[in-house]
Amino acid sequence: MKNVTDPFVSLGHWPSAGSFGFNTDILATNPINLSVVLGVLIFFGKGVSLSDLLDNRKQRILNTIRNSEELRGGAIEQLEKARSRLRKVETEAEQFRVNGYSEIEREKLNLINSTYKTLEQLENYKNETIQFEQQRAINQVRQRVFQQALRGALGTLNSCLNNELHLRTISANIGMLGTMKEITD
Amino acid sequence: MNVLSCSINTLKGLYDISGVEVGQHFYWQIGGFQVHGQVLITSWVVIAILLGSATIAVRNPQTIPTGGQNFFEYVLEFIRDVSKTQIGEEYGPWVPFIGTMFLFIFVSNWSGALLPWKIIQLPHGELAAPTNDINTTVALALLTSVAYFYAGLTKKGLGYFGKYIQPTPILLPINILEDFTKPLSLSFRLFGNILADELVVVVLVSLVPLVVPIPVMLLGLFTSGIQALIFATLAAAYIGESMEGHH
Protein backbone atom coordinates (compact mmCIF):
# COMPACT_ATOMS: atom_id res chain seq x y z
CA MET A 1 0.00 0.00 0.00
CA LYS A 2 2.82 2.34 0.77
CA ASN A 3 3.97 2.05 -2.78
CA VAL A 4 0.62 3.22 -4.05
CA THR A 5 0.37 6.31 -1.84
CA ASP A 6 3.93 7.39 -2.46
CA PRO A 7 3.29 9.22 -5.74
CA PHE A 8 0.35 11.08 -4.23
CA VAL A 9 2.43 12.19 -1.25
CA SER A 10 5.21 13.37 -3.49
CA LEU A 11 2.77 15.40 -5.57
CA GLY A 12 3.07 18.10 -2.94
CA HIS A 13 6.74 18.67 -3.62
CA TRP A 14 7.91 19.40 -7.08
CA PRO A 15 11.13 17.70 -7.90
CA SER A 16 13.61 20.41 -8.72
CA ALA A 17 16.49 20.06 -11.08
CA GLY A 18 18.58 21.78 -8.48
CA SER A 19 20.91 23.70 -10.73
CA PHE A 20 21.39 25.07 -14.22
CA GLY A 21 21.64 22.58 -16.99
CA PHE A 22 20.37 21.51 -20.34
CA ASN A 23 17.18 19.59 -20.83
CA THR A 24 17.93 17.03 -23.47
CA ASP A 25 14.43 15.61 -23.66
CA ILE A 26 13.47 16.35 -27.26
CA LEU A 27 9.75 15.87 -26.73
CA ALA A 28 9.56 18.04 -23.62
CA THR A 29 11.67 20.89 -24.97
CA ASN A 30 9.62 20.94 -28.13
CA PRO A 31 12.27 21.91 -30.70
CA ILE A 32 10.60 20.08 -33.55
CA ASN A 33 7.35 21.99 -33.32
CA LEU A 34 9.25 25.22 -32.80
CA SER A 35 11.35 24.66 -35.89
CA VAL A 36 8.22 23.89 -37.90
CA VAL A 37 6.57 27.05 -36.64
CA LEU A 38 9.69 29.05 -37.39
CA GLY A 39 9.84 27.54 -40.84
CA VAL A 40 6.23 28.40 -41.55
CA LEU A 41 6.75 31.89 -40.21
CA ILE A 42 9.86 32.52 -42.28
CA PHE A 43 8.33 30.97 -45.39
CA PHE A 44 5.12 32.95 -45.25
CA GLY A 45 6.63 36.06 -43.76
CA LYS A 46 9.61 36.38 -46.02
CA GLY A 47 8.17 34.73 -49.08
CA VAL A 48 4.79 36.32 -49.27
CA SER A 49 3.94 39.41 -47.33
CA LEU A 50 7.02 40.98 -45.85
CA SER A 51 9.20 40.94 -48.94
CA ASP A 52 6.37 42.41 -50.98
CA LEU A 53 5.84 45.09 -48.39
CA LEU A 54 9.53 45.95 -48.20
CA ASP A 55 9.92 45.87 -51.98
CA ASN A 56 6.98 48.20 -52.36
CA ARG A 57 8.40 50.52 -49.76
CA LYS A 58 11.81 50.54 -51.46
CA GLN A 59 10.19 51.12 -54.81
CA ARG A 60 8.15 53.98 -53.37
CA ILE A 61 11.25 55.60 -51.90
CA LEU A 62 13.09 55.16 -55.17
CA ASN A 63 10.22 56.71 -57.08
CA THR A 64 10.07 59.61 -54.67
CA ILE A 65 13.78 60.22 -55.00
CA ARG A 66 13.63 59.98 -58.77
CA ASN A 67 10.67 62.32 -58.92
CA SER A 68 12.36 64.88 -56.78
CA GLU A 69 15.53 64.57 -58.85
CA GLU A 70 13.48 65.18 -61.97
CA LEU A 71 11.73 68.10 -60.40
CA ARG A 72 15.05 69.49 -59.30
CA GLY A 73 16.48 69.11 -62.79
CA GLY A 74 13.44 70.79 -64.30
CA ALA A 75 13.61 73.62 -61.81
CA ILE A 76 17.31 74.17 -62.50
CA GLU A 77 16.63 74.17 -66.23
CA GLN A 78 13.86 76.68 -65.85
CA LEU A 79 16.05 78.83 -63.65
CA GLU A 80 18.75 78.72 -66.29
CA LYS A 81 16.25 79.65 -68.98
CA ALA A 82 14.84 82.48 -66.93
CA ARG A 83 18.34 83.73 -66.24
CA SER A 84 19.29 83.76 -69.92
CA ARG A 85 16.05 85.54 -70.76
CA LEU A 86 16.76 88.09 -68.08
CA ARG A 87 20.22 88.65 -69.52
CA LYS A 88 18.77 89.15 -73.00
CA VAL A 89 16.15 91.52 -71.77
CA GLU A 90 18.74 93.47 -69.86
CA THR A 91 20.91 93.93 -72.93
CA GLU A 92 17.85 94.91 -74.95
CA ALA A 93 16.90 97.43 -72.33
CA GLU A 94 20.40 98.84 -72.40
CA GLN A 95 20.23 99.16 -76.16
CA PHE A 96 16.85 100.77 -75.98
CA ARG A 97 18.13 103.22 -73.44
CA VAL A 98 21.11 104.20 -75.59
CA ASN A 99 18.94 104.43 -78.70
CA GLY A 100 16.40 106.48 -76.87
CA TYR A 101 19.03 108.96 -75.72
CA SER A 102 20.35 109.49 -79.22
CA GLU A 103 16.82 109.76 -80.58
CA ILE A 104 15.93 112.36 -78.01
CA GLU A 105 19.10 114.24 -78.75
CA ARG A 106 18.29 114.25 -82.42
CA GLU A 107 14.70 115.26 -81.82
CA LYS A 108 15.88 118.09 -79.66
CA LEU A 109 18.23 119.36 -82.35
CA ASN A 110 15.49 119.08 -84.94
CA LEU A 111 13.11 120.97 -82.78
CA ILE A 112 15.63 123.68 -82.06
CA ASN A 113 16.38 124.01 -85.76
CA SER A 114 12.77 124.22 -86.79
CA THR A 115 12.05 126.73 -84.06
CA TYR A 116 15.00 128.75 -85.22
CA LYS A 117 13.68 128.70 -88.75
CA THR A 118 10.23 129.73 -87.65
CA LEU A 119 11.74 132.54 -85.66
CA GLU A 120 13.65 133.75 -88.67
CA GLN A 121 10.54 133.65 -90.80
CA LEU A 122 8.68 135.61 -88.22
CA GLU A 123 11.50 138.13 -88.18
CA ASN A 124 11.25 138.46 -91.94
CA TYR A 125 7.51 138.92 -91.81
CA LYS A 126 7.96 141.58 -89.18
CA ASN A 127 10.51 143.42 -91.27
CA GLU A 128 8.32 143.21 -94.36
CA THR A 129 5.34 144.46 -92.46
CA ILE A 130 7.38 147.35 -91.11
CA GLN A 131 8.57 148.22 -94.59
CA PHE A 132 5.07 148.01 -95.98
CA GLU A 133 3.75 150.25 -93.24
CA GLN A 134 6.56 152.70 -93.89
CA GLN A 135 5.73 152.71 -97.59
CA ARG A 136 2.12 153.31 -96.88
CA ALA A 137 2.85 156.14 -94.50
CA ILE A 138 5.16 157.73 -97.08
CA ASN A 139 2.48 157.36 -99.76
CA GLN A 140 -0.10 158.97 -97.53
CA VAL A 141 2.22 161.83 -96.71
CA ARG A 142 2.96 162.28 -100.40
CA GLN A 143 -0.70 162.31 -101.33
CA ARG A 144 -1.45 164.78 -98.60
CA VAL A 145 1.34 167.08 -99.74
CA PHE A 146 0.22 166.73 -103.37
CA GLN A 147 -3.35 167.53 -102.50
CA GLN A 148 -2.29 170.56 -100.51
CA ALA A 149 -0.11 171.71 -103.37
CA LEU A 150 -2.97 171.24 -105.83
CA ARG A 151 -5.33 173.06 -103.52
CA GLY A 152 -2.80 175.89 -103.16
CA ALA A 153 -2.35 176.06 -106.94
CA LEU A 154 -6.11 176.10 -107.48
CA GLY A 155 -6.49 178.93 -104.92
CA THR A 156 -3.72 180.84 -106.52
CA LEU A 157 -5.32 180.31 -109.94
CA ASN A 158 -8.77 181.36 -108.74
CA SER A 159 -7.48 184.51 -107.02
CA CYS A 160 -4.92 185.70 -109.59
CA LEU A 161 -6.68 184.94 -112.90
CA ASN A 162 -8.13 188.12 -114.71
CA ASN A 163 -9.03 188.86 -118.33
CA GLU A 164 -5.72 190.29 -119.44
CA LEU A 165 -3.79 187.50 -117.88
CA HIS A 166 -6.27 185.07 -119.27
CA LEU A 167 -5.89 186.43 -122.81
CA ARG A 168 -2.17 186.58 -122.52
CA THR A 169 -1.95 183.05 -121.39
CA ILE A 170 -4.30 181.90 -124.16
CA SER A 171 -2.32 183.75 -126.88
CA ALA A 172 0.94 182.47 -125.46
CA ASN A 173 -0.43 178.99 -125.50
CA ILE A 174 -1.75 179.45 -129.08
CA GLY A 175 1.65 180.64 -130.15
CA MET A 176 3.24 177.72 -128.44
CA LEU A 177 0.87 175.31 -130.08
CA GLY A 178 1.45 176.99 -133.47
CA THR A 179 5.22 176.55 -133.16
CA MET A 180 4.69 173.04 -132.06
CA LYS A 181 2.59 172.47 -135.23
CA GLU A 182 5.25 173.97 -137.42
CA ILE A 183 7.86 171.81 -135.77
CA THR A 184 5.82 168.69 -136.24
CA ASP A 185 5.01 169.56 -139.84
CA MET B 1 0.45 -6.76 -6.79
CA ASN B 2 0.75 -6.91 -10.51
CA VAL B 3 -2.32 -4.72 -10.86
CA LEU B 4 -0.99 -2.38 -8.22
CA SER B 5 2.36 -1.86 -9.89
CA CYS B 6 0.55 -1.37 -13.14
CA SER B 7 -1.57 1.37 -11.60
CA ILE B 8 1.51 2.89 -10.04
CA ASN B 9 3.09 3.07 -13.43
CA THR B 10 -0.01 4.73 -14.82
CA LEU B 11 0.02 7.25 -12.00
CA LYS B 12 3.68 7.95 -12.59
CA GLY B 13 2.91 8.61 -16.20
CA LEU B 14 0.07 10.91 -15.20
CA TYR B 15 2.41 12.67 -12.82
CA ASP B 16 4.96 13.19 -15.52
CA ILE B 17 2.30 14.52 -17.83
CA SER B 18 1.05 16.93 -15.22
CA GLY B 19 4.52 18.25 -14.66
CA VAL B 20 3.48 21.68 -15.89
CA GLU B 21 4.94 24.29 -13.65
CA VAL B 22 2.76 27.26 -12.88
CA GLY B 23 3.71 29.78 -10.26
CA GLN B 24 7.17 28.33 -9.81
CA HIS B 25 9.82 31.00 -9.83
CA PHE B 26 13.55 31.15 -9.82
CA TYR B 27 14.10 33.65 -7.04
CA TRP B 28 17.02 35.98 -6.75
CA GLN B 29 17.66 37.96 -3.59
CA ILE B 30 18.64 41.50 -4.55
CA GLY B 31 18.79 43.89 -1.63
CA GLY B 32 15.67 43.22 0.37
CA PHE B 33 13.73 42.12 -2.65
CA GLN B 34 12.96 38.75 -4.10
CA VAL B 35 13.07 39.06 -7.84
CA HIS B 36 12.05 36.55 -10.46
CA GLY B 37 15.33 35.61 -12.03
CA GLN B 38 13.90 33.85 -15.06
CA VAL B 39 11.99 36.97 -16.07
CA LEU B 40 15.11 39.09 -15.76
CA ILE B 41 17.15 36.66 -17.83
CA THR B 42 14.63 36.50 -20.64
CA SER B 43 14.14 40.29 -20.49
CA TRP B 44 17.86 40.75 -20.91
CA VAL B 45 17.85 38.45 -23.88
CA VAL B 46 14.97 40.38 -25.42
CA ILE B 47 16.72 43.68 -24.76
CA ALA B 48 19.90 42.29 -26.27
CA ILE B 49 18.02 41.16 -29.37
CA LEU B 50 16.39 44.57 -29.78
CA LEU B 51 19.53 46.61 -29.19
CA GLY B 52 21.67 44.32 -31.32
CA SER B 53 19.32 44.30 -34.29
CA ALA B 54 18.81 48.06 -34.06
CA THR B 55 22.58 48.59 -33.94
CA ILE B 56 23.11 46.36 -36.93
CA ALA B 57 20.31 48.06 -38.83
CA VAL B 58 21.59 51.62 -38.33
CA ARG B 59 25.26 50.78 -38.62
CA ASN B 60 25.57 51.74 -42.25
CA PRO B 61 22.59 53.89 -43.23
CA GLN B 62 21.92 54.34 -46.94
CA THR B 63 19.79 56.85 -48.80
CA ILE B 64 17.96 54.01 -50.51
CA PRO B 65 17.25 51.52 -47.74
CA THR B 66 17.84 47.83 -48.36
CA GLY B 67 17.38 44.71 -46.30
CA GLY B 68 17.55 45.26 -42.57
CA GLN B 69 17.48 49.01 -42.75
CA ASN B 70 14.38 48.90 -44.92
CA PHE B 71 12.67 46.55 -42.49
CA PHE B 72 13.50 48.65 -39.46
CA GLU B 73 12.41 51.84 -41.19
CA TYR B 74 9.18 50.11 -42.03
CA VAL B 75 8.74 49.17 -38.36
CA LEU B 76 9.45 52.75 -37.33
CA GLU B 77 6.94 54.00 -39.88
CA PHE B 78 4.37 51.60 -38.50
CA ILE B 79 4.95 52.81 -34.94
CA ARG B 80 4.77 56.43 -36.03
CA ASP B 81 1.55 55.67 -37.82
CA VAL B 82 0.03 54.09 -34.71
CA SER B 83 1.08 56.99 -32.49
CA LYS B 84 -0.13 59.53 -35.01
CA THR B 85 -3.57 58.02 -35.32
CA GLN B 86 -3.94 57.73 -31.56
CA ILE B 87 -2.24 60.86 -30.23
CA GLY B 88 -2.86 63.33 -33.03
CA GLU B 89 -0.66 66.09 -34.32
CA GLU B 90 1.70 66.29 -31.34
CA TYR B 91 2.71 62.66 -31.55
CA GLY B 92 6.38 63.35 -32.17
CA PRO B 93 7.80 63.23 -28.64
CA TRP B 94 5.82 60.08 -27.81
CA VAL B 95 7.03 57.90 -30.66
CA PRO B 96 10.02 56.60 -28.66
CA PHE B 97 7.82 55.62 -25.73
CA ILE B 98 5.16 53.92 -27.81
CA GLY B 99 7.84 52.26 -29.93
CA THR B 100 9.67 50.96 -26.89
CA MET B 101 6.46 49.53 -25.47
CA PHE B 102 5.44 47.92 -28.73
CA LEU B 103 8.82 46.47 -29.62
CA PHE B 104 9.59 45.17 -26.15
CA ILE B 105 6.22 43.50 -25.73
CA PHE B 106 6.23 42.16 -29.27
CA VAL B 107 9.70 40.68 -29.09
CA SER B 108 8.99 39.33 -25.60
CA ASN B 109 5.84 37.58 -26.73
CA TRP B 110 7.41 36.15 -29.83
CA SER B 111 10.51 35.06 -27.97
CA GLY B 112 8.25 33.08 -25.68
CA ALA B 113 6.56 31.52 -28.66
CA LEU B 114 9.58 30.97 -30.89
CA LEU B 115 12.73 30.48 -28.82
CA PRO B 116 13.33 27.05 -27.29
CA TRP B 117 13.73 28.40 -23.78
CA LYS B 118 12.99 25.03 -22.23
CA ILE B 119 16.33 23.63 -23.33
CA ILE B 120 17.93 25.61 -20.52
CA GLN B 121 17.00 24.23 -17.14
CA LEU B 122 16.82 26.43 -14.07
CA PRO B 123 17.00 25.33 -10.45
CA HIS B 124 13.39 26.46 -10.08
CA GLY B 125 10.73 27.49 -12.55
CA GLU B 126 11.40 27.73 -16.24
CA LEU B 127 12.32 30.34 -18.80
CA ALA B 128 9.43 31.87 -20.71
CA ALA B 129 8.36 35.15 -22.22
CA PRO B 130 8.96 38.11 -19.88
CA THR B 131 5.34 39.17 -20.40
CA ASN B 132 4.36 35.79 -18.99
CA ASP B 133 4.98 37.31 -15.56
CA ILE B 134 2.49 39.73 -14.01
CA ASN B 135 5.31 41.90 -12.62
CA THR B 136 6.53 42.81 -16.10
CA THR B 137 3.12 43.69 -17.40
CA VAL B 138 2.26 45.71 -14.29
CA ALA B 139 5.53 47.60 -14.66
CA LEU B 140 4.73 48.38 -18.29
CA ALA B 141 1.17 49.43 -17.43
CA LEU B 142 2.36 51.70 -14.60
CA LEU B 143 4.87 53.27 -16.96
CA THR B 144 1.96 53.98 -19.27
CA SER B 145 0.02 55.57 -16.39
CA VAL B 146 2.98 57.77 -15.48
CA ALA B 147 3.38 58.67 -19.14
CA TYR B 148 -0.17 59.82 -19.65
CA PHE B 149 -0.20 61.78 -16.40
CA TYR B 150 3.04 63.44 -17.44
CA ALA B 151 1.63 64.18 -20.88
CA GLY B 152 -1.51 65.76 -19.47
CA LEU B 153 0.27 67.79 -16.80
CA THR B 154 2.92 69.18 -19.13
CA LYS B 155 0.29 70.06 -21.73
CA LYS B 156 -2.33 71.67 -19.52
CA GLY B 157 -0.70 72.20 -16.11
CA LEU B 158 -2.97 71.75 -13.12
CA GLY B 159 -5.95 72.32 -15.41
CA TYR B 160 -5.44 68.69 -16.39
CA PHE B 161 -7.34 67.65 -13.27
CA GLY B 162 -10.33 69.53 -14.56
CA LYS B 163 -11.10 66.56 -16.75
CA TYR B 164 -12.14 64.60 -13.67
CA ILE B 165 -15.33 66.64 -13.42
CA GLN B 166 -15.60 67.01 -17.14
CA PRO B 167 -19.12 66.12 -18.20
CA THR B 168 -20.57 66.51 -14.68
CA PRO B 169 -19.03 66.44 -11.20
CA ILE B 170 -21.20 63.40 -10.45
CA LEU B 171 -18.82 61.33 -12.53
CA LEU B 172 -15.84 62.24 -10.33
CA PRO B 173 -15.61 58.82 -8.61
CA ILE B 174 -15.80 57.00 -11.90
CA ASN B 175 -13.19 59.24 -13.45
CA ILE B 176 -10.87 58.63 -10.53
CA LEU B 177 -11.56 54.93 -10.74
CA GLU B 178 -10.56 55.00 -14.39
CA ASP B 179 -7.00 55.88 -13.47
CA PHE B 180 -6.81 52.62 -11.53
CA THR B 181 -8.63 50.45 -13.99
CA LYS B 182 -6.52 51.54 -16.94
CA PRO B 183 -3.21 50.04 -15.76
CA LEU B 184 -5.09 47.13 -14.23
CA SER B 185 -6.80 46.18 -17.45
CA LEU B 186 -3.66 46.79 -19.51
CA SER B 187 -1.49 44.57 -17.33
CA PHE B 188 -4.00 41.79 -16.85
CA ARG B 189 -4.94 41.65 -20.50
CA LEU B 190 -1.37 41.19 -21.62
CA PHE B 191 -0.42 38.85 -18.79
CA GLY B 192 -3.51 36.69 -19.19
CA ASN B 193 -3.22 36.36 -22.91
CA ILE B 194 0.43 35.43 -22.95
CA LEU B 195 0.17 33.08 -19.98
CA ALA B 196 -2.84 31.37 -21.52
CA ASP B 197 -1.05 31.00 -24.82
CA GLU B 198 1.98 29.42 -23.30
CA LEU B 199 0.00 27.22 -20.97
CA VAL B 200 -2.09 25.88 -23.80
CA VAL B 201 1.03 25.11 -25.78
CA VAL B 202 2.76 23.45 -22.84
CA VAL B 203 -0.27 21.35 -21.97
CA LEU B 204 -0.74 20.29 -25.57
CA VAL B 205 2.94 19.45 -25.89
CA SER B 206 2.79 17.33 -22.77
CA LEU B 207 -0.25 15.50 -24.13
CA VAL B 208 0.68 15.15 -27.80
CA PRO B 209 4.26 16.21 -28.35
CA LEU B 210 4.23 16.45 -32.12
CA VAL B 211 2.23 18.24 -34.85
CA VAL B 212 -0.90 18.92 -32.81
CA PRO B 213 0.50 21.97 -30.94
CA ILE B 214 1.62 23.62 -34.17
CA PRO B 215 -1.69 25.33 -35.07
CA VAL B 216 -2.03 26.52 -31.49
CA MET B 217 1.52 27.86 -31.61
CA LEU B 218 0.76 29.72 -34.82
CA LEU B 219 -2.38 31.10 -33.24
CA GLY B 220 -0.23 32.06 -30.26
CA LEU B 221 2.10 34.01 -32.56
CA PHE B 222 -0.87 35.85 -33.98
CA THR B 223 -2.33 36.64 -30.56
CA SER B 224 1.03 37.75 -29.25
CA GLY B 225 1.45 40.23 -32.04
CA ILE B 226 -2.08 41.49 -31.59
CA GLN B 227 -1.55 41.89 -27.86
CA ALA B 228 1.59 43.94 -28.38
CA LEU B 229 -0.26 46.12 -30.86
CA ILE B 230 -3.20 46.51 -28.49
CA PHE B 231 -0.96 47.50 -25.61
CA ALA B 232 0.88 50.09 -27.69
CA THR B 233 -2.31 51.42 -29.23
CA LEU B 234 -4.04 51.75 -25.87
CA ALA B 235 -1.02 53.45 -24.31
CA ALA B 236 -0.98 55.92 -27.18
CA ALA B 237 -4.74 56.39 -26.91
CA TYR B 238 -4.49 57.16 -23.18
CA ILE B 239 -1.70 59.66 -23.81
CA GLY B 240 -3.66 61.27 -26.62
CA GLU B 241 -6.79 61.40 -24.49
CA SER B 242 -5.01 63.17 -21.65
CA MET B 243 -3.43 65.64 -24.08
CA GLU B 244 -6.50 66.60 -26.07
CA GLY B 245 -8.17 69.71 -24.74
CA HIS B 246 -11.76 70.86 -24.63
CA HIS B 247 -10.91 74.51 -25.08
HADDOCK unambig.tbl for C-alpha pairs under 7 A between the chains (distance, minus, plus):
assign (segid A and resid 4 and name CA) (segid B and resid 8 and name CA) 6.07 0.50 0.50
assign (segid A and resid 7 and name CA) (segid B and resid 12 and name CA) 6.98 0.50 0.50
assign (segid A and resid 16 and name CA) (segid B and resid 123 and name CA) 6.22 0.50 0.50
assign (segid A and resid 16 and name CA) (segid B and resid 124 and name CA) 6.20 0.50 0.50
assign (segid A and resid 17 and name CA) (segid B and resid 123 and name CA) 5.33 0.50 0.50
assign (segid A and resid 18 and name CA) (segid B and resid 123 and name CA) 4.36 0.50 0.50
assign (segid A and resid 19 and name CA) (segid B and resid 122 and name CA) 5.95 0.50 0.50
assign (segid A and resid 19 and name CA) (segid B and resid 123 and name CA) 4.24 0.50 0.50
assign (segid A and resid 20 and name CA) (segid B and resid 121 and name CA) 5.33 0.50 0.50
assign (segid A and resid 20 and name CA) (segid B and resid 122 and name CA) 4.77 0.50 0.50
assign (segid A and resid 20 and name CA) (segid B and resid 123 and name CA) 5.79 0.50 0.50
assign (segid A and resid 21 and name CA) (segid B and resid 120 and name CA) 5.96 0.50 0.50
assign (segid A and resid 21 and name CA) (segid B and resid 121 and name CA) 4.93 0.50 0.50
assign (segid A and resid 21 and name CA) (segid B and resid 122 and name CA) 6.83 0.50 0.50
assign (segid A and resid 22 and name CA) (segid B and resid 119 and name CA) 5.46 0.50 0.50
assign (segid A and resid 22 and name CA) (segid B and resid 120 and name CA) 4.77 0.50 0.50
assign (segid A and resid 22 and name CA) (segid B and resid 121 and name CA) 5.39 0.50 0.50
assign (segid A and resid 23 and name CA) (segid B and resid 119 and name CA) 4.83 0.50 0.50
assign (segid A and resid 23 and name CA) (segid B and resid 120 and name CA) 6.07 0.50 0.50
assign (segid A and resid 23 and name CA) (segid B and resid 121 and name CA) 5.93 0.50 0.50
assign (segid A and resid 24 and name CA) (segid B and resid 119 and name CA) 6.80 0.50 0.50
assign (segid A and resid 27 and name CA) (segid B and resid 209 and name CA) 5.74 0.50 0.50
assign (segid A and resid 28 and name CA) (segid B and resid 206 and name CA) 6.86 0.50 0.50
assign (segid A and resid 29 and name CA) (segid B and resid 116 and name CA) 6.79 0.50 0.50
assign (segid A and resid 29 and name CA) (segid B and resid 118 and name CA) 5.13 0.50 0.50
assign (segid A and resid 29 and name CA) (segid B and resid 119 and name CA) 5.65 0.50 0.50
assign (segid A and resid 31 and name CA) (segid B and resid 116 and name CA) 6.26 0.50 0.50
assign (segid A and resid 33 and name CA) (segid B and resid 210 and name CA) 6.48 0.50 0.50
assign (segid A and resid 33 and name CA) (segid B and resid 211 and name CA) 6.53 0.50 0.50
assign (segid A and resid 33 and name CA) (segid B and resid 214 and name CA) 6.02 0.50 0.50
assign (segid A and resid 34 and name CA) (segid B and resid 114 and name CA) 6.07 0.50 0.50
assign (segid A and resid 37 and name CA) (segid B and resid 214 and name CA) 6.51 0.50 0.50
assign (segid A and resid 37 and name CA) (segid B and resid 218 and name CA) 6.64 0.50 0.50
assign (segid A and resid 38 and name CA) (segid B and resid 114 and name CA) 6.77 0.50 0.50
assign (segid A and resid 54 and name CA) (segid B and resid 70 and name CA) 6.56 0.50 0.50
assign (segid A and resid 54 and name CA) (segid B and resid 71 and name CA) 6.55 0.50 0.50
assign (segid A and resid 58 and name CA) (segid B and resid 65 and name CA) 6.66 0.50 0.50
assign (segid A and resid 62 and name CA) (segid B and resid 64 and name CA) 6.83 0.50 0.50
